[in-house]
Amino acid sequence: MVAYSARVDQQTVAQLVLKYLALEGATTLFGVPGAAVMHLLDELKLQRDTFRYIVCRQETGAAYIADGYSRATGKLGVVVVTSGPGATNALTGTMNAQCGGTSLLTISGEIPEQYFGMGYLQEGVDTDLDVNAVYAAASRYSTLVTSASNFQTLFTQALRDALSRPRQAVHVSLPDDVAASVVPSVQFPTSPANYRALPEGAPAGLVAQSFQHLVAAERPLIFVGNGTREALRGGRLLRFERFVEKFAIPVMTTPDGKAIFPERHALSLRNYGIAGCEWPKYWLNPSLMDPKLPAKYDALLVLATTMGELSTNKWDPLLVPNGPFIQVDLDQSVVARAMPIELGVVAEVGAFIDQMCALGEAAQPDEKAVAARRAFVAEIKRKHSPFADPAKRDSEAKPILPQALMKCVNEALPRDAMVFVDAGNCVGWTCNDLELDPPAEIHMSLGMGPMGFGVGAAIGAKLGAPERACVAVVGDGAFLMHGNEVSTAARHRIGAVFVVLDDDNLLMVNQGMNQFFPDPKVWREYYDIGRPKLAELAHALGADGYEVHSPAEMRRVFPEALAKAAREKKPQVIAARINIDEIPPYYPKKP
Ligand SMILES: Cc1ncc(C[n+]2csc(CCOP(=O)(O)OP(=O)(O)O)c2C)c(N)n1
C-alpha cells in the first residue's frame, strides 16, 4: 500500500510547522523576532542546521525580501514576525505579494490564549487590534490557530492557497502557547502532493477556437502578462517563439511582464502600458503608419494578465481589437473584469501555449499574410525608435539624464541579471529605456506599487539566486523608506546592487501633481527631501557607496559595483545624481 502519511509522535506545533516548511523546501525565513513567537523562534534556533532565519530591519522589508526570494527561487516565501506591531508591519508586504502573485506565508506570533482580552502587551485578538481580521481583508487566506487539534487542517489550507496558481499570500496567527503544545501523535504527509494539487490543463476546444481566431485574422496580436512568467521560463519559450515566427504574430507584454518575451526578437513590440515602448501603438492603430490602413488591428490574445490600469493604459479603447478579443487566465475572476471580451478561456497558461503551439505545428499559414505582417512589424521598427526620446539615452549630459542612466545600466547588466523596480520614476525609466531578453528578468510590483519593494526584493532574490546579478532600481525617497534593509544584506553577505535615482525629491508625485495642478516651483520645494548623503548612508549600513554624476562615471562605477558584489558578497549602492527636469513618458505629449 502507498503511504500518504506517516505517524509522528510527541512533536510540538512549532516542530510541525517546521516539518511542513521543510517538506515544501522553504527553509529560509525572514522577519523580526519578538516574544509572541518565541517557541517557534527557539525551534528555528534548535534546527539552525536546516533552517535559516534572516533577521531583517523592519517587517515590511522582510516581506519584500521574502517576495524577492520567492520570485527568484519559485519557493514559498516565509515571513515570521511577532504579534501586534510585528504583524501589522508585515501587512503591506504580504498584501503586496497577494496583489503581485507571489507565494508568501506570513506567520505572526500571538500572545498565549489564557491572556486574551486582558490587556497583555501586543495582543492582536480580543482588544483594539484583530490581526486575523486585518489579514483576512488583505490576503487570500488568514487564520488563527486556536489549538493543536486544528493546526494541521488550518496550516495545510494556508499552504494550499499560497502555493496555488496563481500564487497567493496567506497569513497564520499562531498563539505562542499553541506553538509550544505537544501533539501526542499525528499522521504527517510524506509529500506536498498529499495535501495540494496544481491545475495543469487547458480546454482543447477553446484552445482550438482561440487558435482559429488568431490565424484567421489579418493583424493579430498576443499580449503577454506576468502570469506567464513561470510557464515561459526555459524550453517552452523557444517553442512559443517558433509559433509566433511561423505565423508572424507580434507579441507585446505588460509592464510587469516586460522581457518575458525577448525584447530584441524581430516580432517583439516590447512592453505596452505605463511608459511603454513606442511600437505597440502602430500595430494597434495601423493608420498611424499609413492613413490608408485601418485604424484598428483585428484580434487579441491576452495571456495571463489581470489587465489592470497600468497594463492597459487605463483600459484604453484602442486596445480593443476590431475582431476577436480572447483572454486566457487561470483565475476566472479576472477574465473580462474591466474590458468585455469575445472569448474567455480558464486555463493553465503553459498548457494553453503547448496546445496552441501543437496546433500551429500542424497548420499551414497563409504565406502572403505572414510576409505582409512580418514586413509591417519591420517597418514599424525601421521608422520608429522604441524609446520615447532616443537622443536622451545617448546623452553625456551632467547631471545624468535618467534615460542615459538606463542605457548605462543596460550595457553592463550580465545576461542573466534580475532587475527589481521600485515605485517612483524608476518605473517609467525602466519600462521605457531598458531592453532585455531572457534569461535576464525584470520584476515590478505594479498592482500596488509600494515604495521599498525593489529594495527588499533585490536582497531576497540575491539570497535565493547568489550566482545571478540582482539589481534594484529605486528612487531616493523609497531608498530612505526601506534602505535600512541594506544593513540586513551586509550582515548576511548578500551582494545586491542598488541603483538609486538621486533627485532629492519625491519626483514622481511632484511631477504628477504639477501635471494636474501646475505650480512647478512650489511642488518641487514641497517634495524636496533635504539632500541626504546616500553614499555615506550606504557606508554606514555596511555597503559600498558611490556617487556618480555623469554617464562616463556610471559606465565605470556600475561594472565595478557588479564585480565587487559578486566577489566580496557585499551590497553596493550607487547614488546617481539625475536631472530632475526629465519626466517619464507617463502623460500624453502636449501638442
Ligand atoms: C508606500 C508608498 N507610499 C506612497 C506612495 C506614493 N508614491 C508613489 S511614487 C512616490 C515618490 C517616490 O519617490 P522616490 O522614491 O524618490 O522616487 P522618484 O519618484 O523621485 O523617482 C510616492 C510618494 C507609494 N507608491 N508607496
PDBQT file of the ligand as one rigid body, heavy atoms in Angstrom, charges set to zero:
ROOT
HETATM    1  C1  LIG A 601       4.358  53.091   0.427  1.00  0.00    +0.000 C 
HETATM    2  C2  LIG A 601       4.034  54.144  -0.583  1.00  0.00    +0.000 A 
HETATM    3  N1  LIG A 601       3.753  55.401  -0.186  1.00  0.00    +0.000 NA
HETATM    4  C3  LIG A 601       3.474  56.368  -1.092  1.00  0.00    +0.000 A 
HETATM    5  C4  LIG A 601       3.474  56.076  -2.425  1.00  0.00    +0.000 A 
HETATM    6  C5  LIG A 601       3.113  57.168  -3.449  1.00  0.00    +0.000 C 
HETATM    7  N2  LIG A 601       4.311  57.460  -4.253  1.00  0.00    +0.000 N 
HETATM    8  C6  LIG A 601       4.477  56.941  -5.477  1.00  0.00    +0.000 A 
HETATM    9  S1  LIG A 601       5.906  57.386  -6.160  1.00  0.00    +0.000 SA
HETATM   10  C7  LIG A 601       6.319  58.338  -4.860  1.00  0.00    +0.000 A 
HETATM   11  C8  LIG A 601       7.600  59.106  -4.841  1.00  0.00    +0.000 C 
HETATM   12  C9  LIG A 601       8.761  58.215  -4.707  1.00  0.00    +0.000 C 
HETATM   13  O1  LIG A 601       9.901  58.993  -4.530  1.00  0.00    +0.000 OA
HETATM   14  P1  LIG A 601      11.304  58.409  -4.888  1.00  0.00    +0.000 P 
HETATM   15  O2  LIG A 601      11.456  57.060  -4.313  1.00  0.00    +0.000 OA
HETATM   16  O3  LIG A 601      12.327  59.413  -4.521  1.00  0.00    +0.000 OA
HETATM   17  O4  LIG A 601      11.243  58.215  -6.460  1.00  0.00    +0.000 OA
HETATM   18  P2  LIG A 601      11.081  59.326  -7.591  1.00  0.00    +0.000 P 
HETATM   19  O5  LIG A 601       9.631  59.499  -7.832  1.00  0.00    +0.000 OA
HETATM   20  O6  LIG A 601      11.743  60.569  -7.084  1.00  0.00    +0.000 OA
HETATM   21  O7  LIG A 601      11.758  58.752  -8.769  1.00  0.00    +0.000 OA
HETATM   22  C10 LIG A 601       5.330  58.285  -3.881  1.00  0.00    +0.000 A 
HETATM   23  C11 LIG A 601       5.396  59.039  -2.607  1.00  0.00    +0.000 C 
HETATM   24  C12 LIG A 601       3.752  54.760  -2.789  1.00  0.00    +0.000 A 
HETATM   25  N3  LIG A 601       3.760  54.348  -4.060  1.00  0.00    +0.000 N 
HETATM   26  N4  LIG A 601       4.061  53.824  -1.859  1.00  0.00    +0.000 NA
ENDROOT
TORSDOF 0
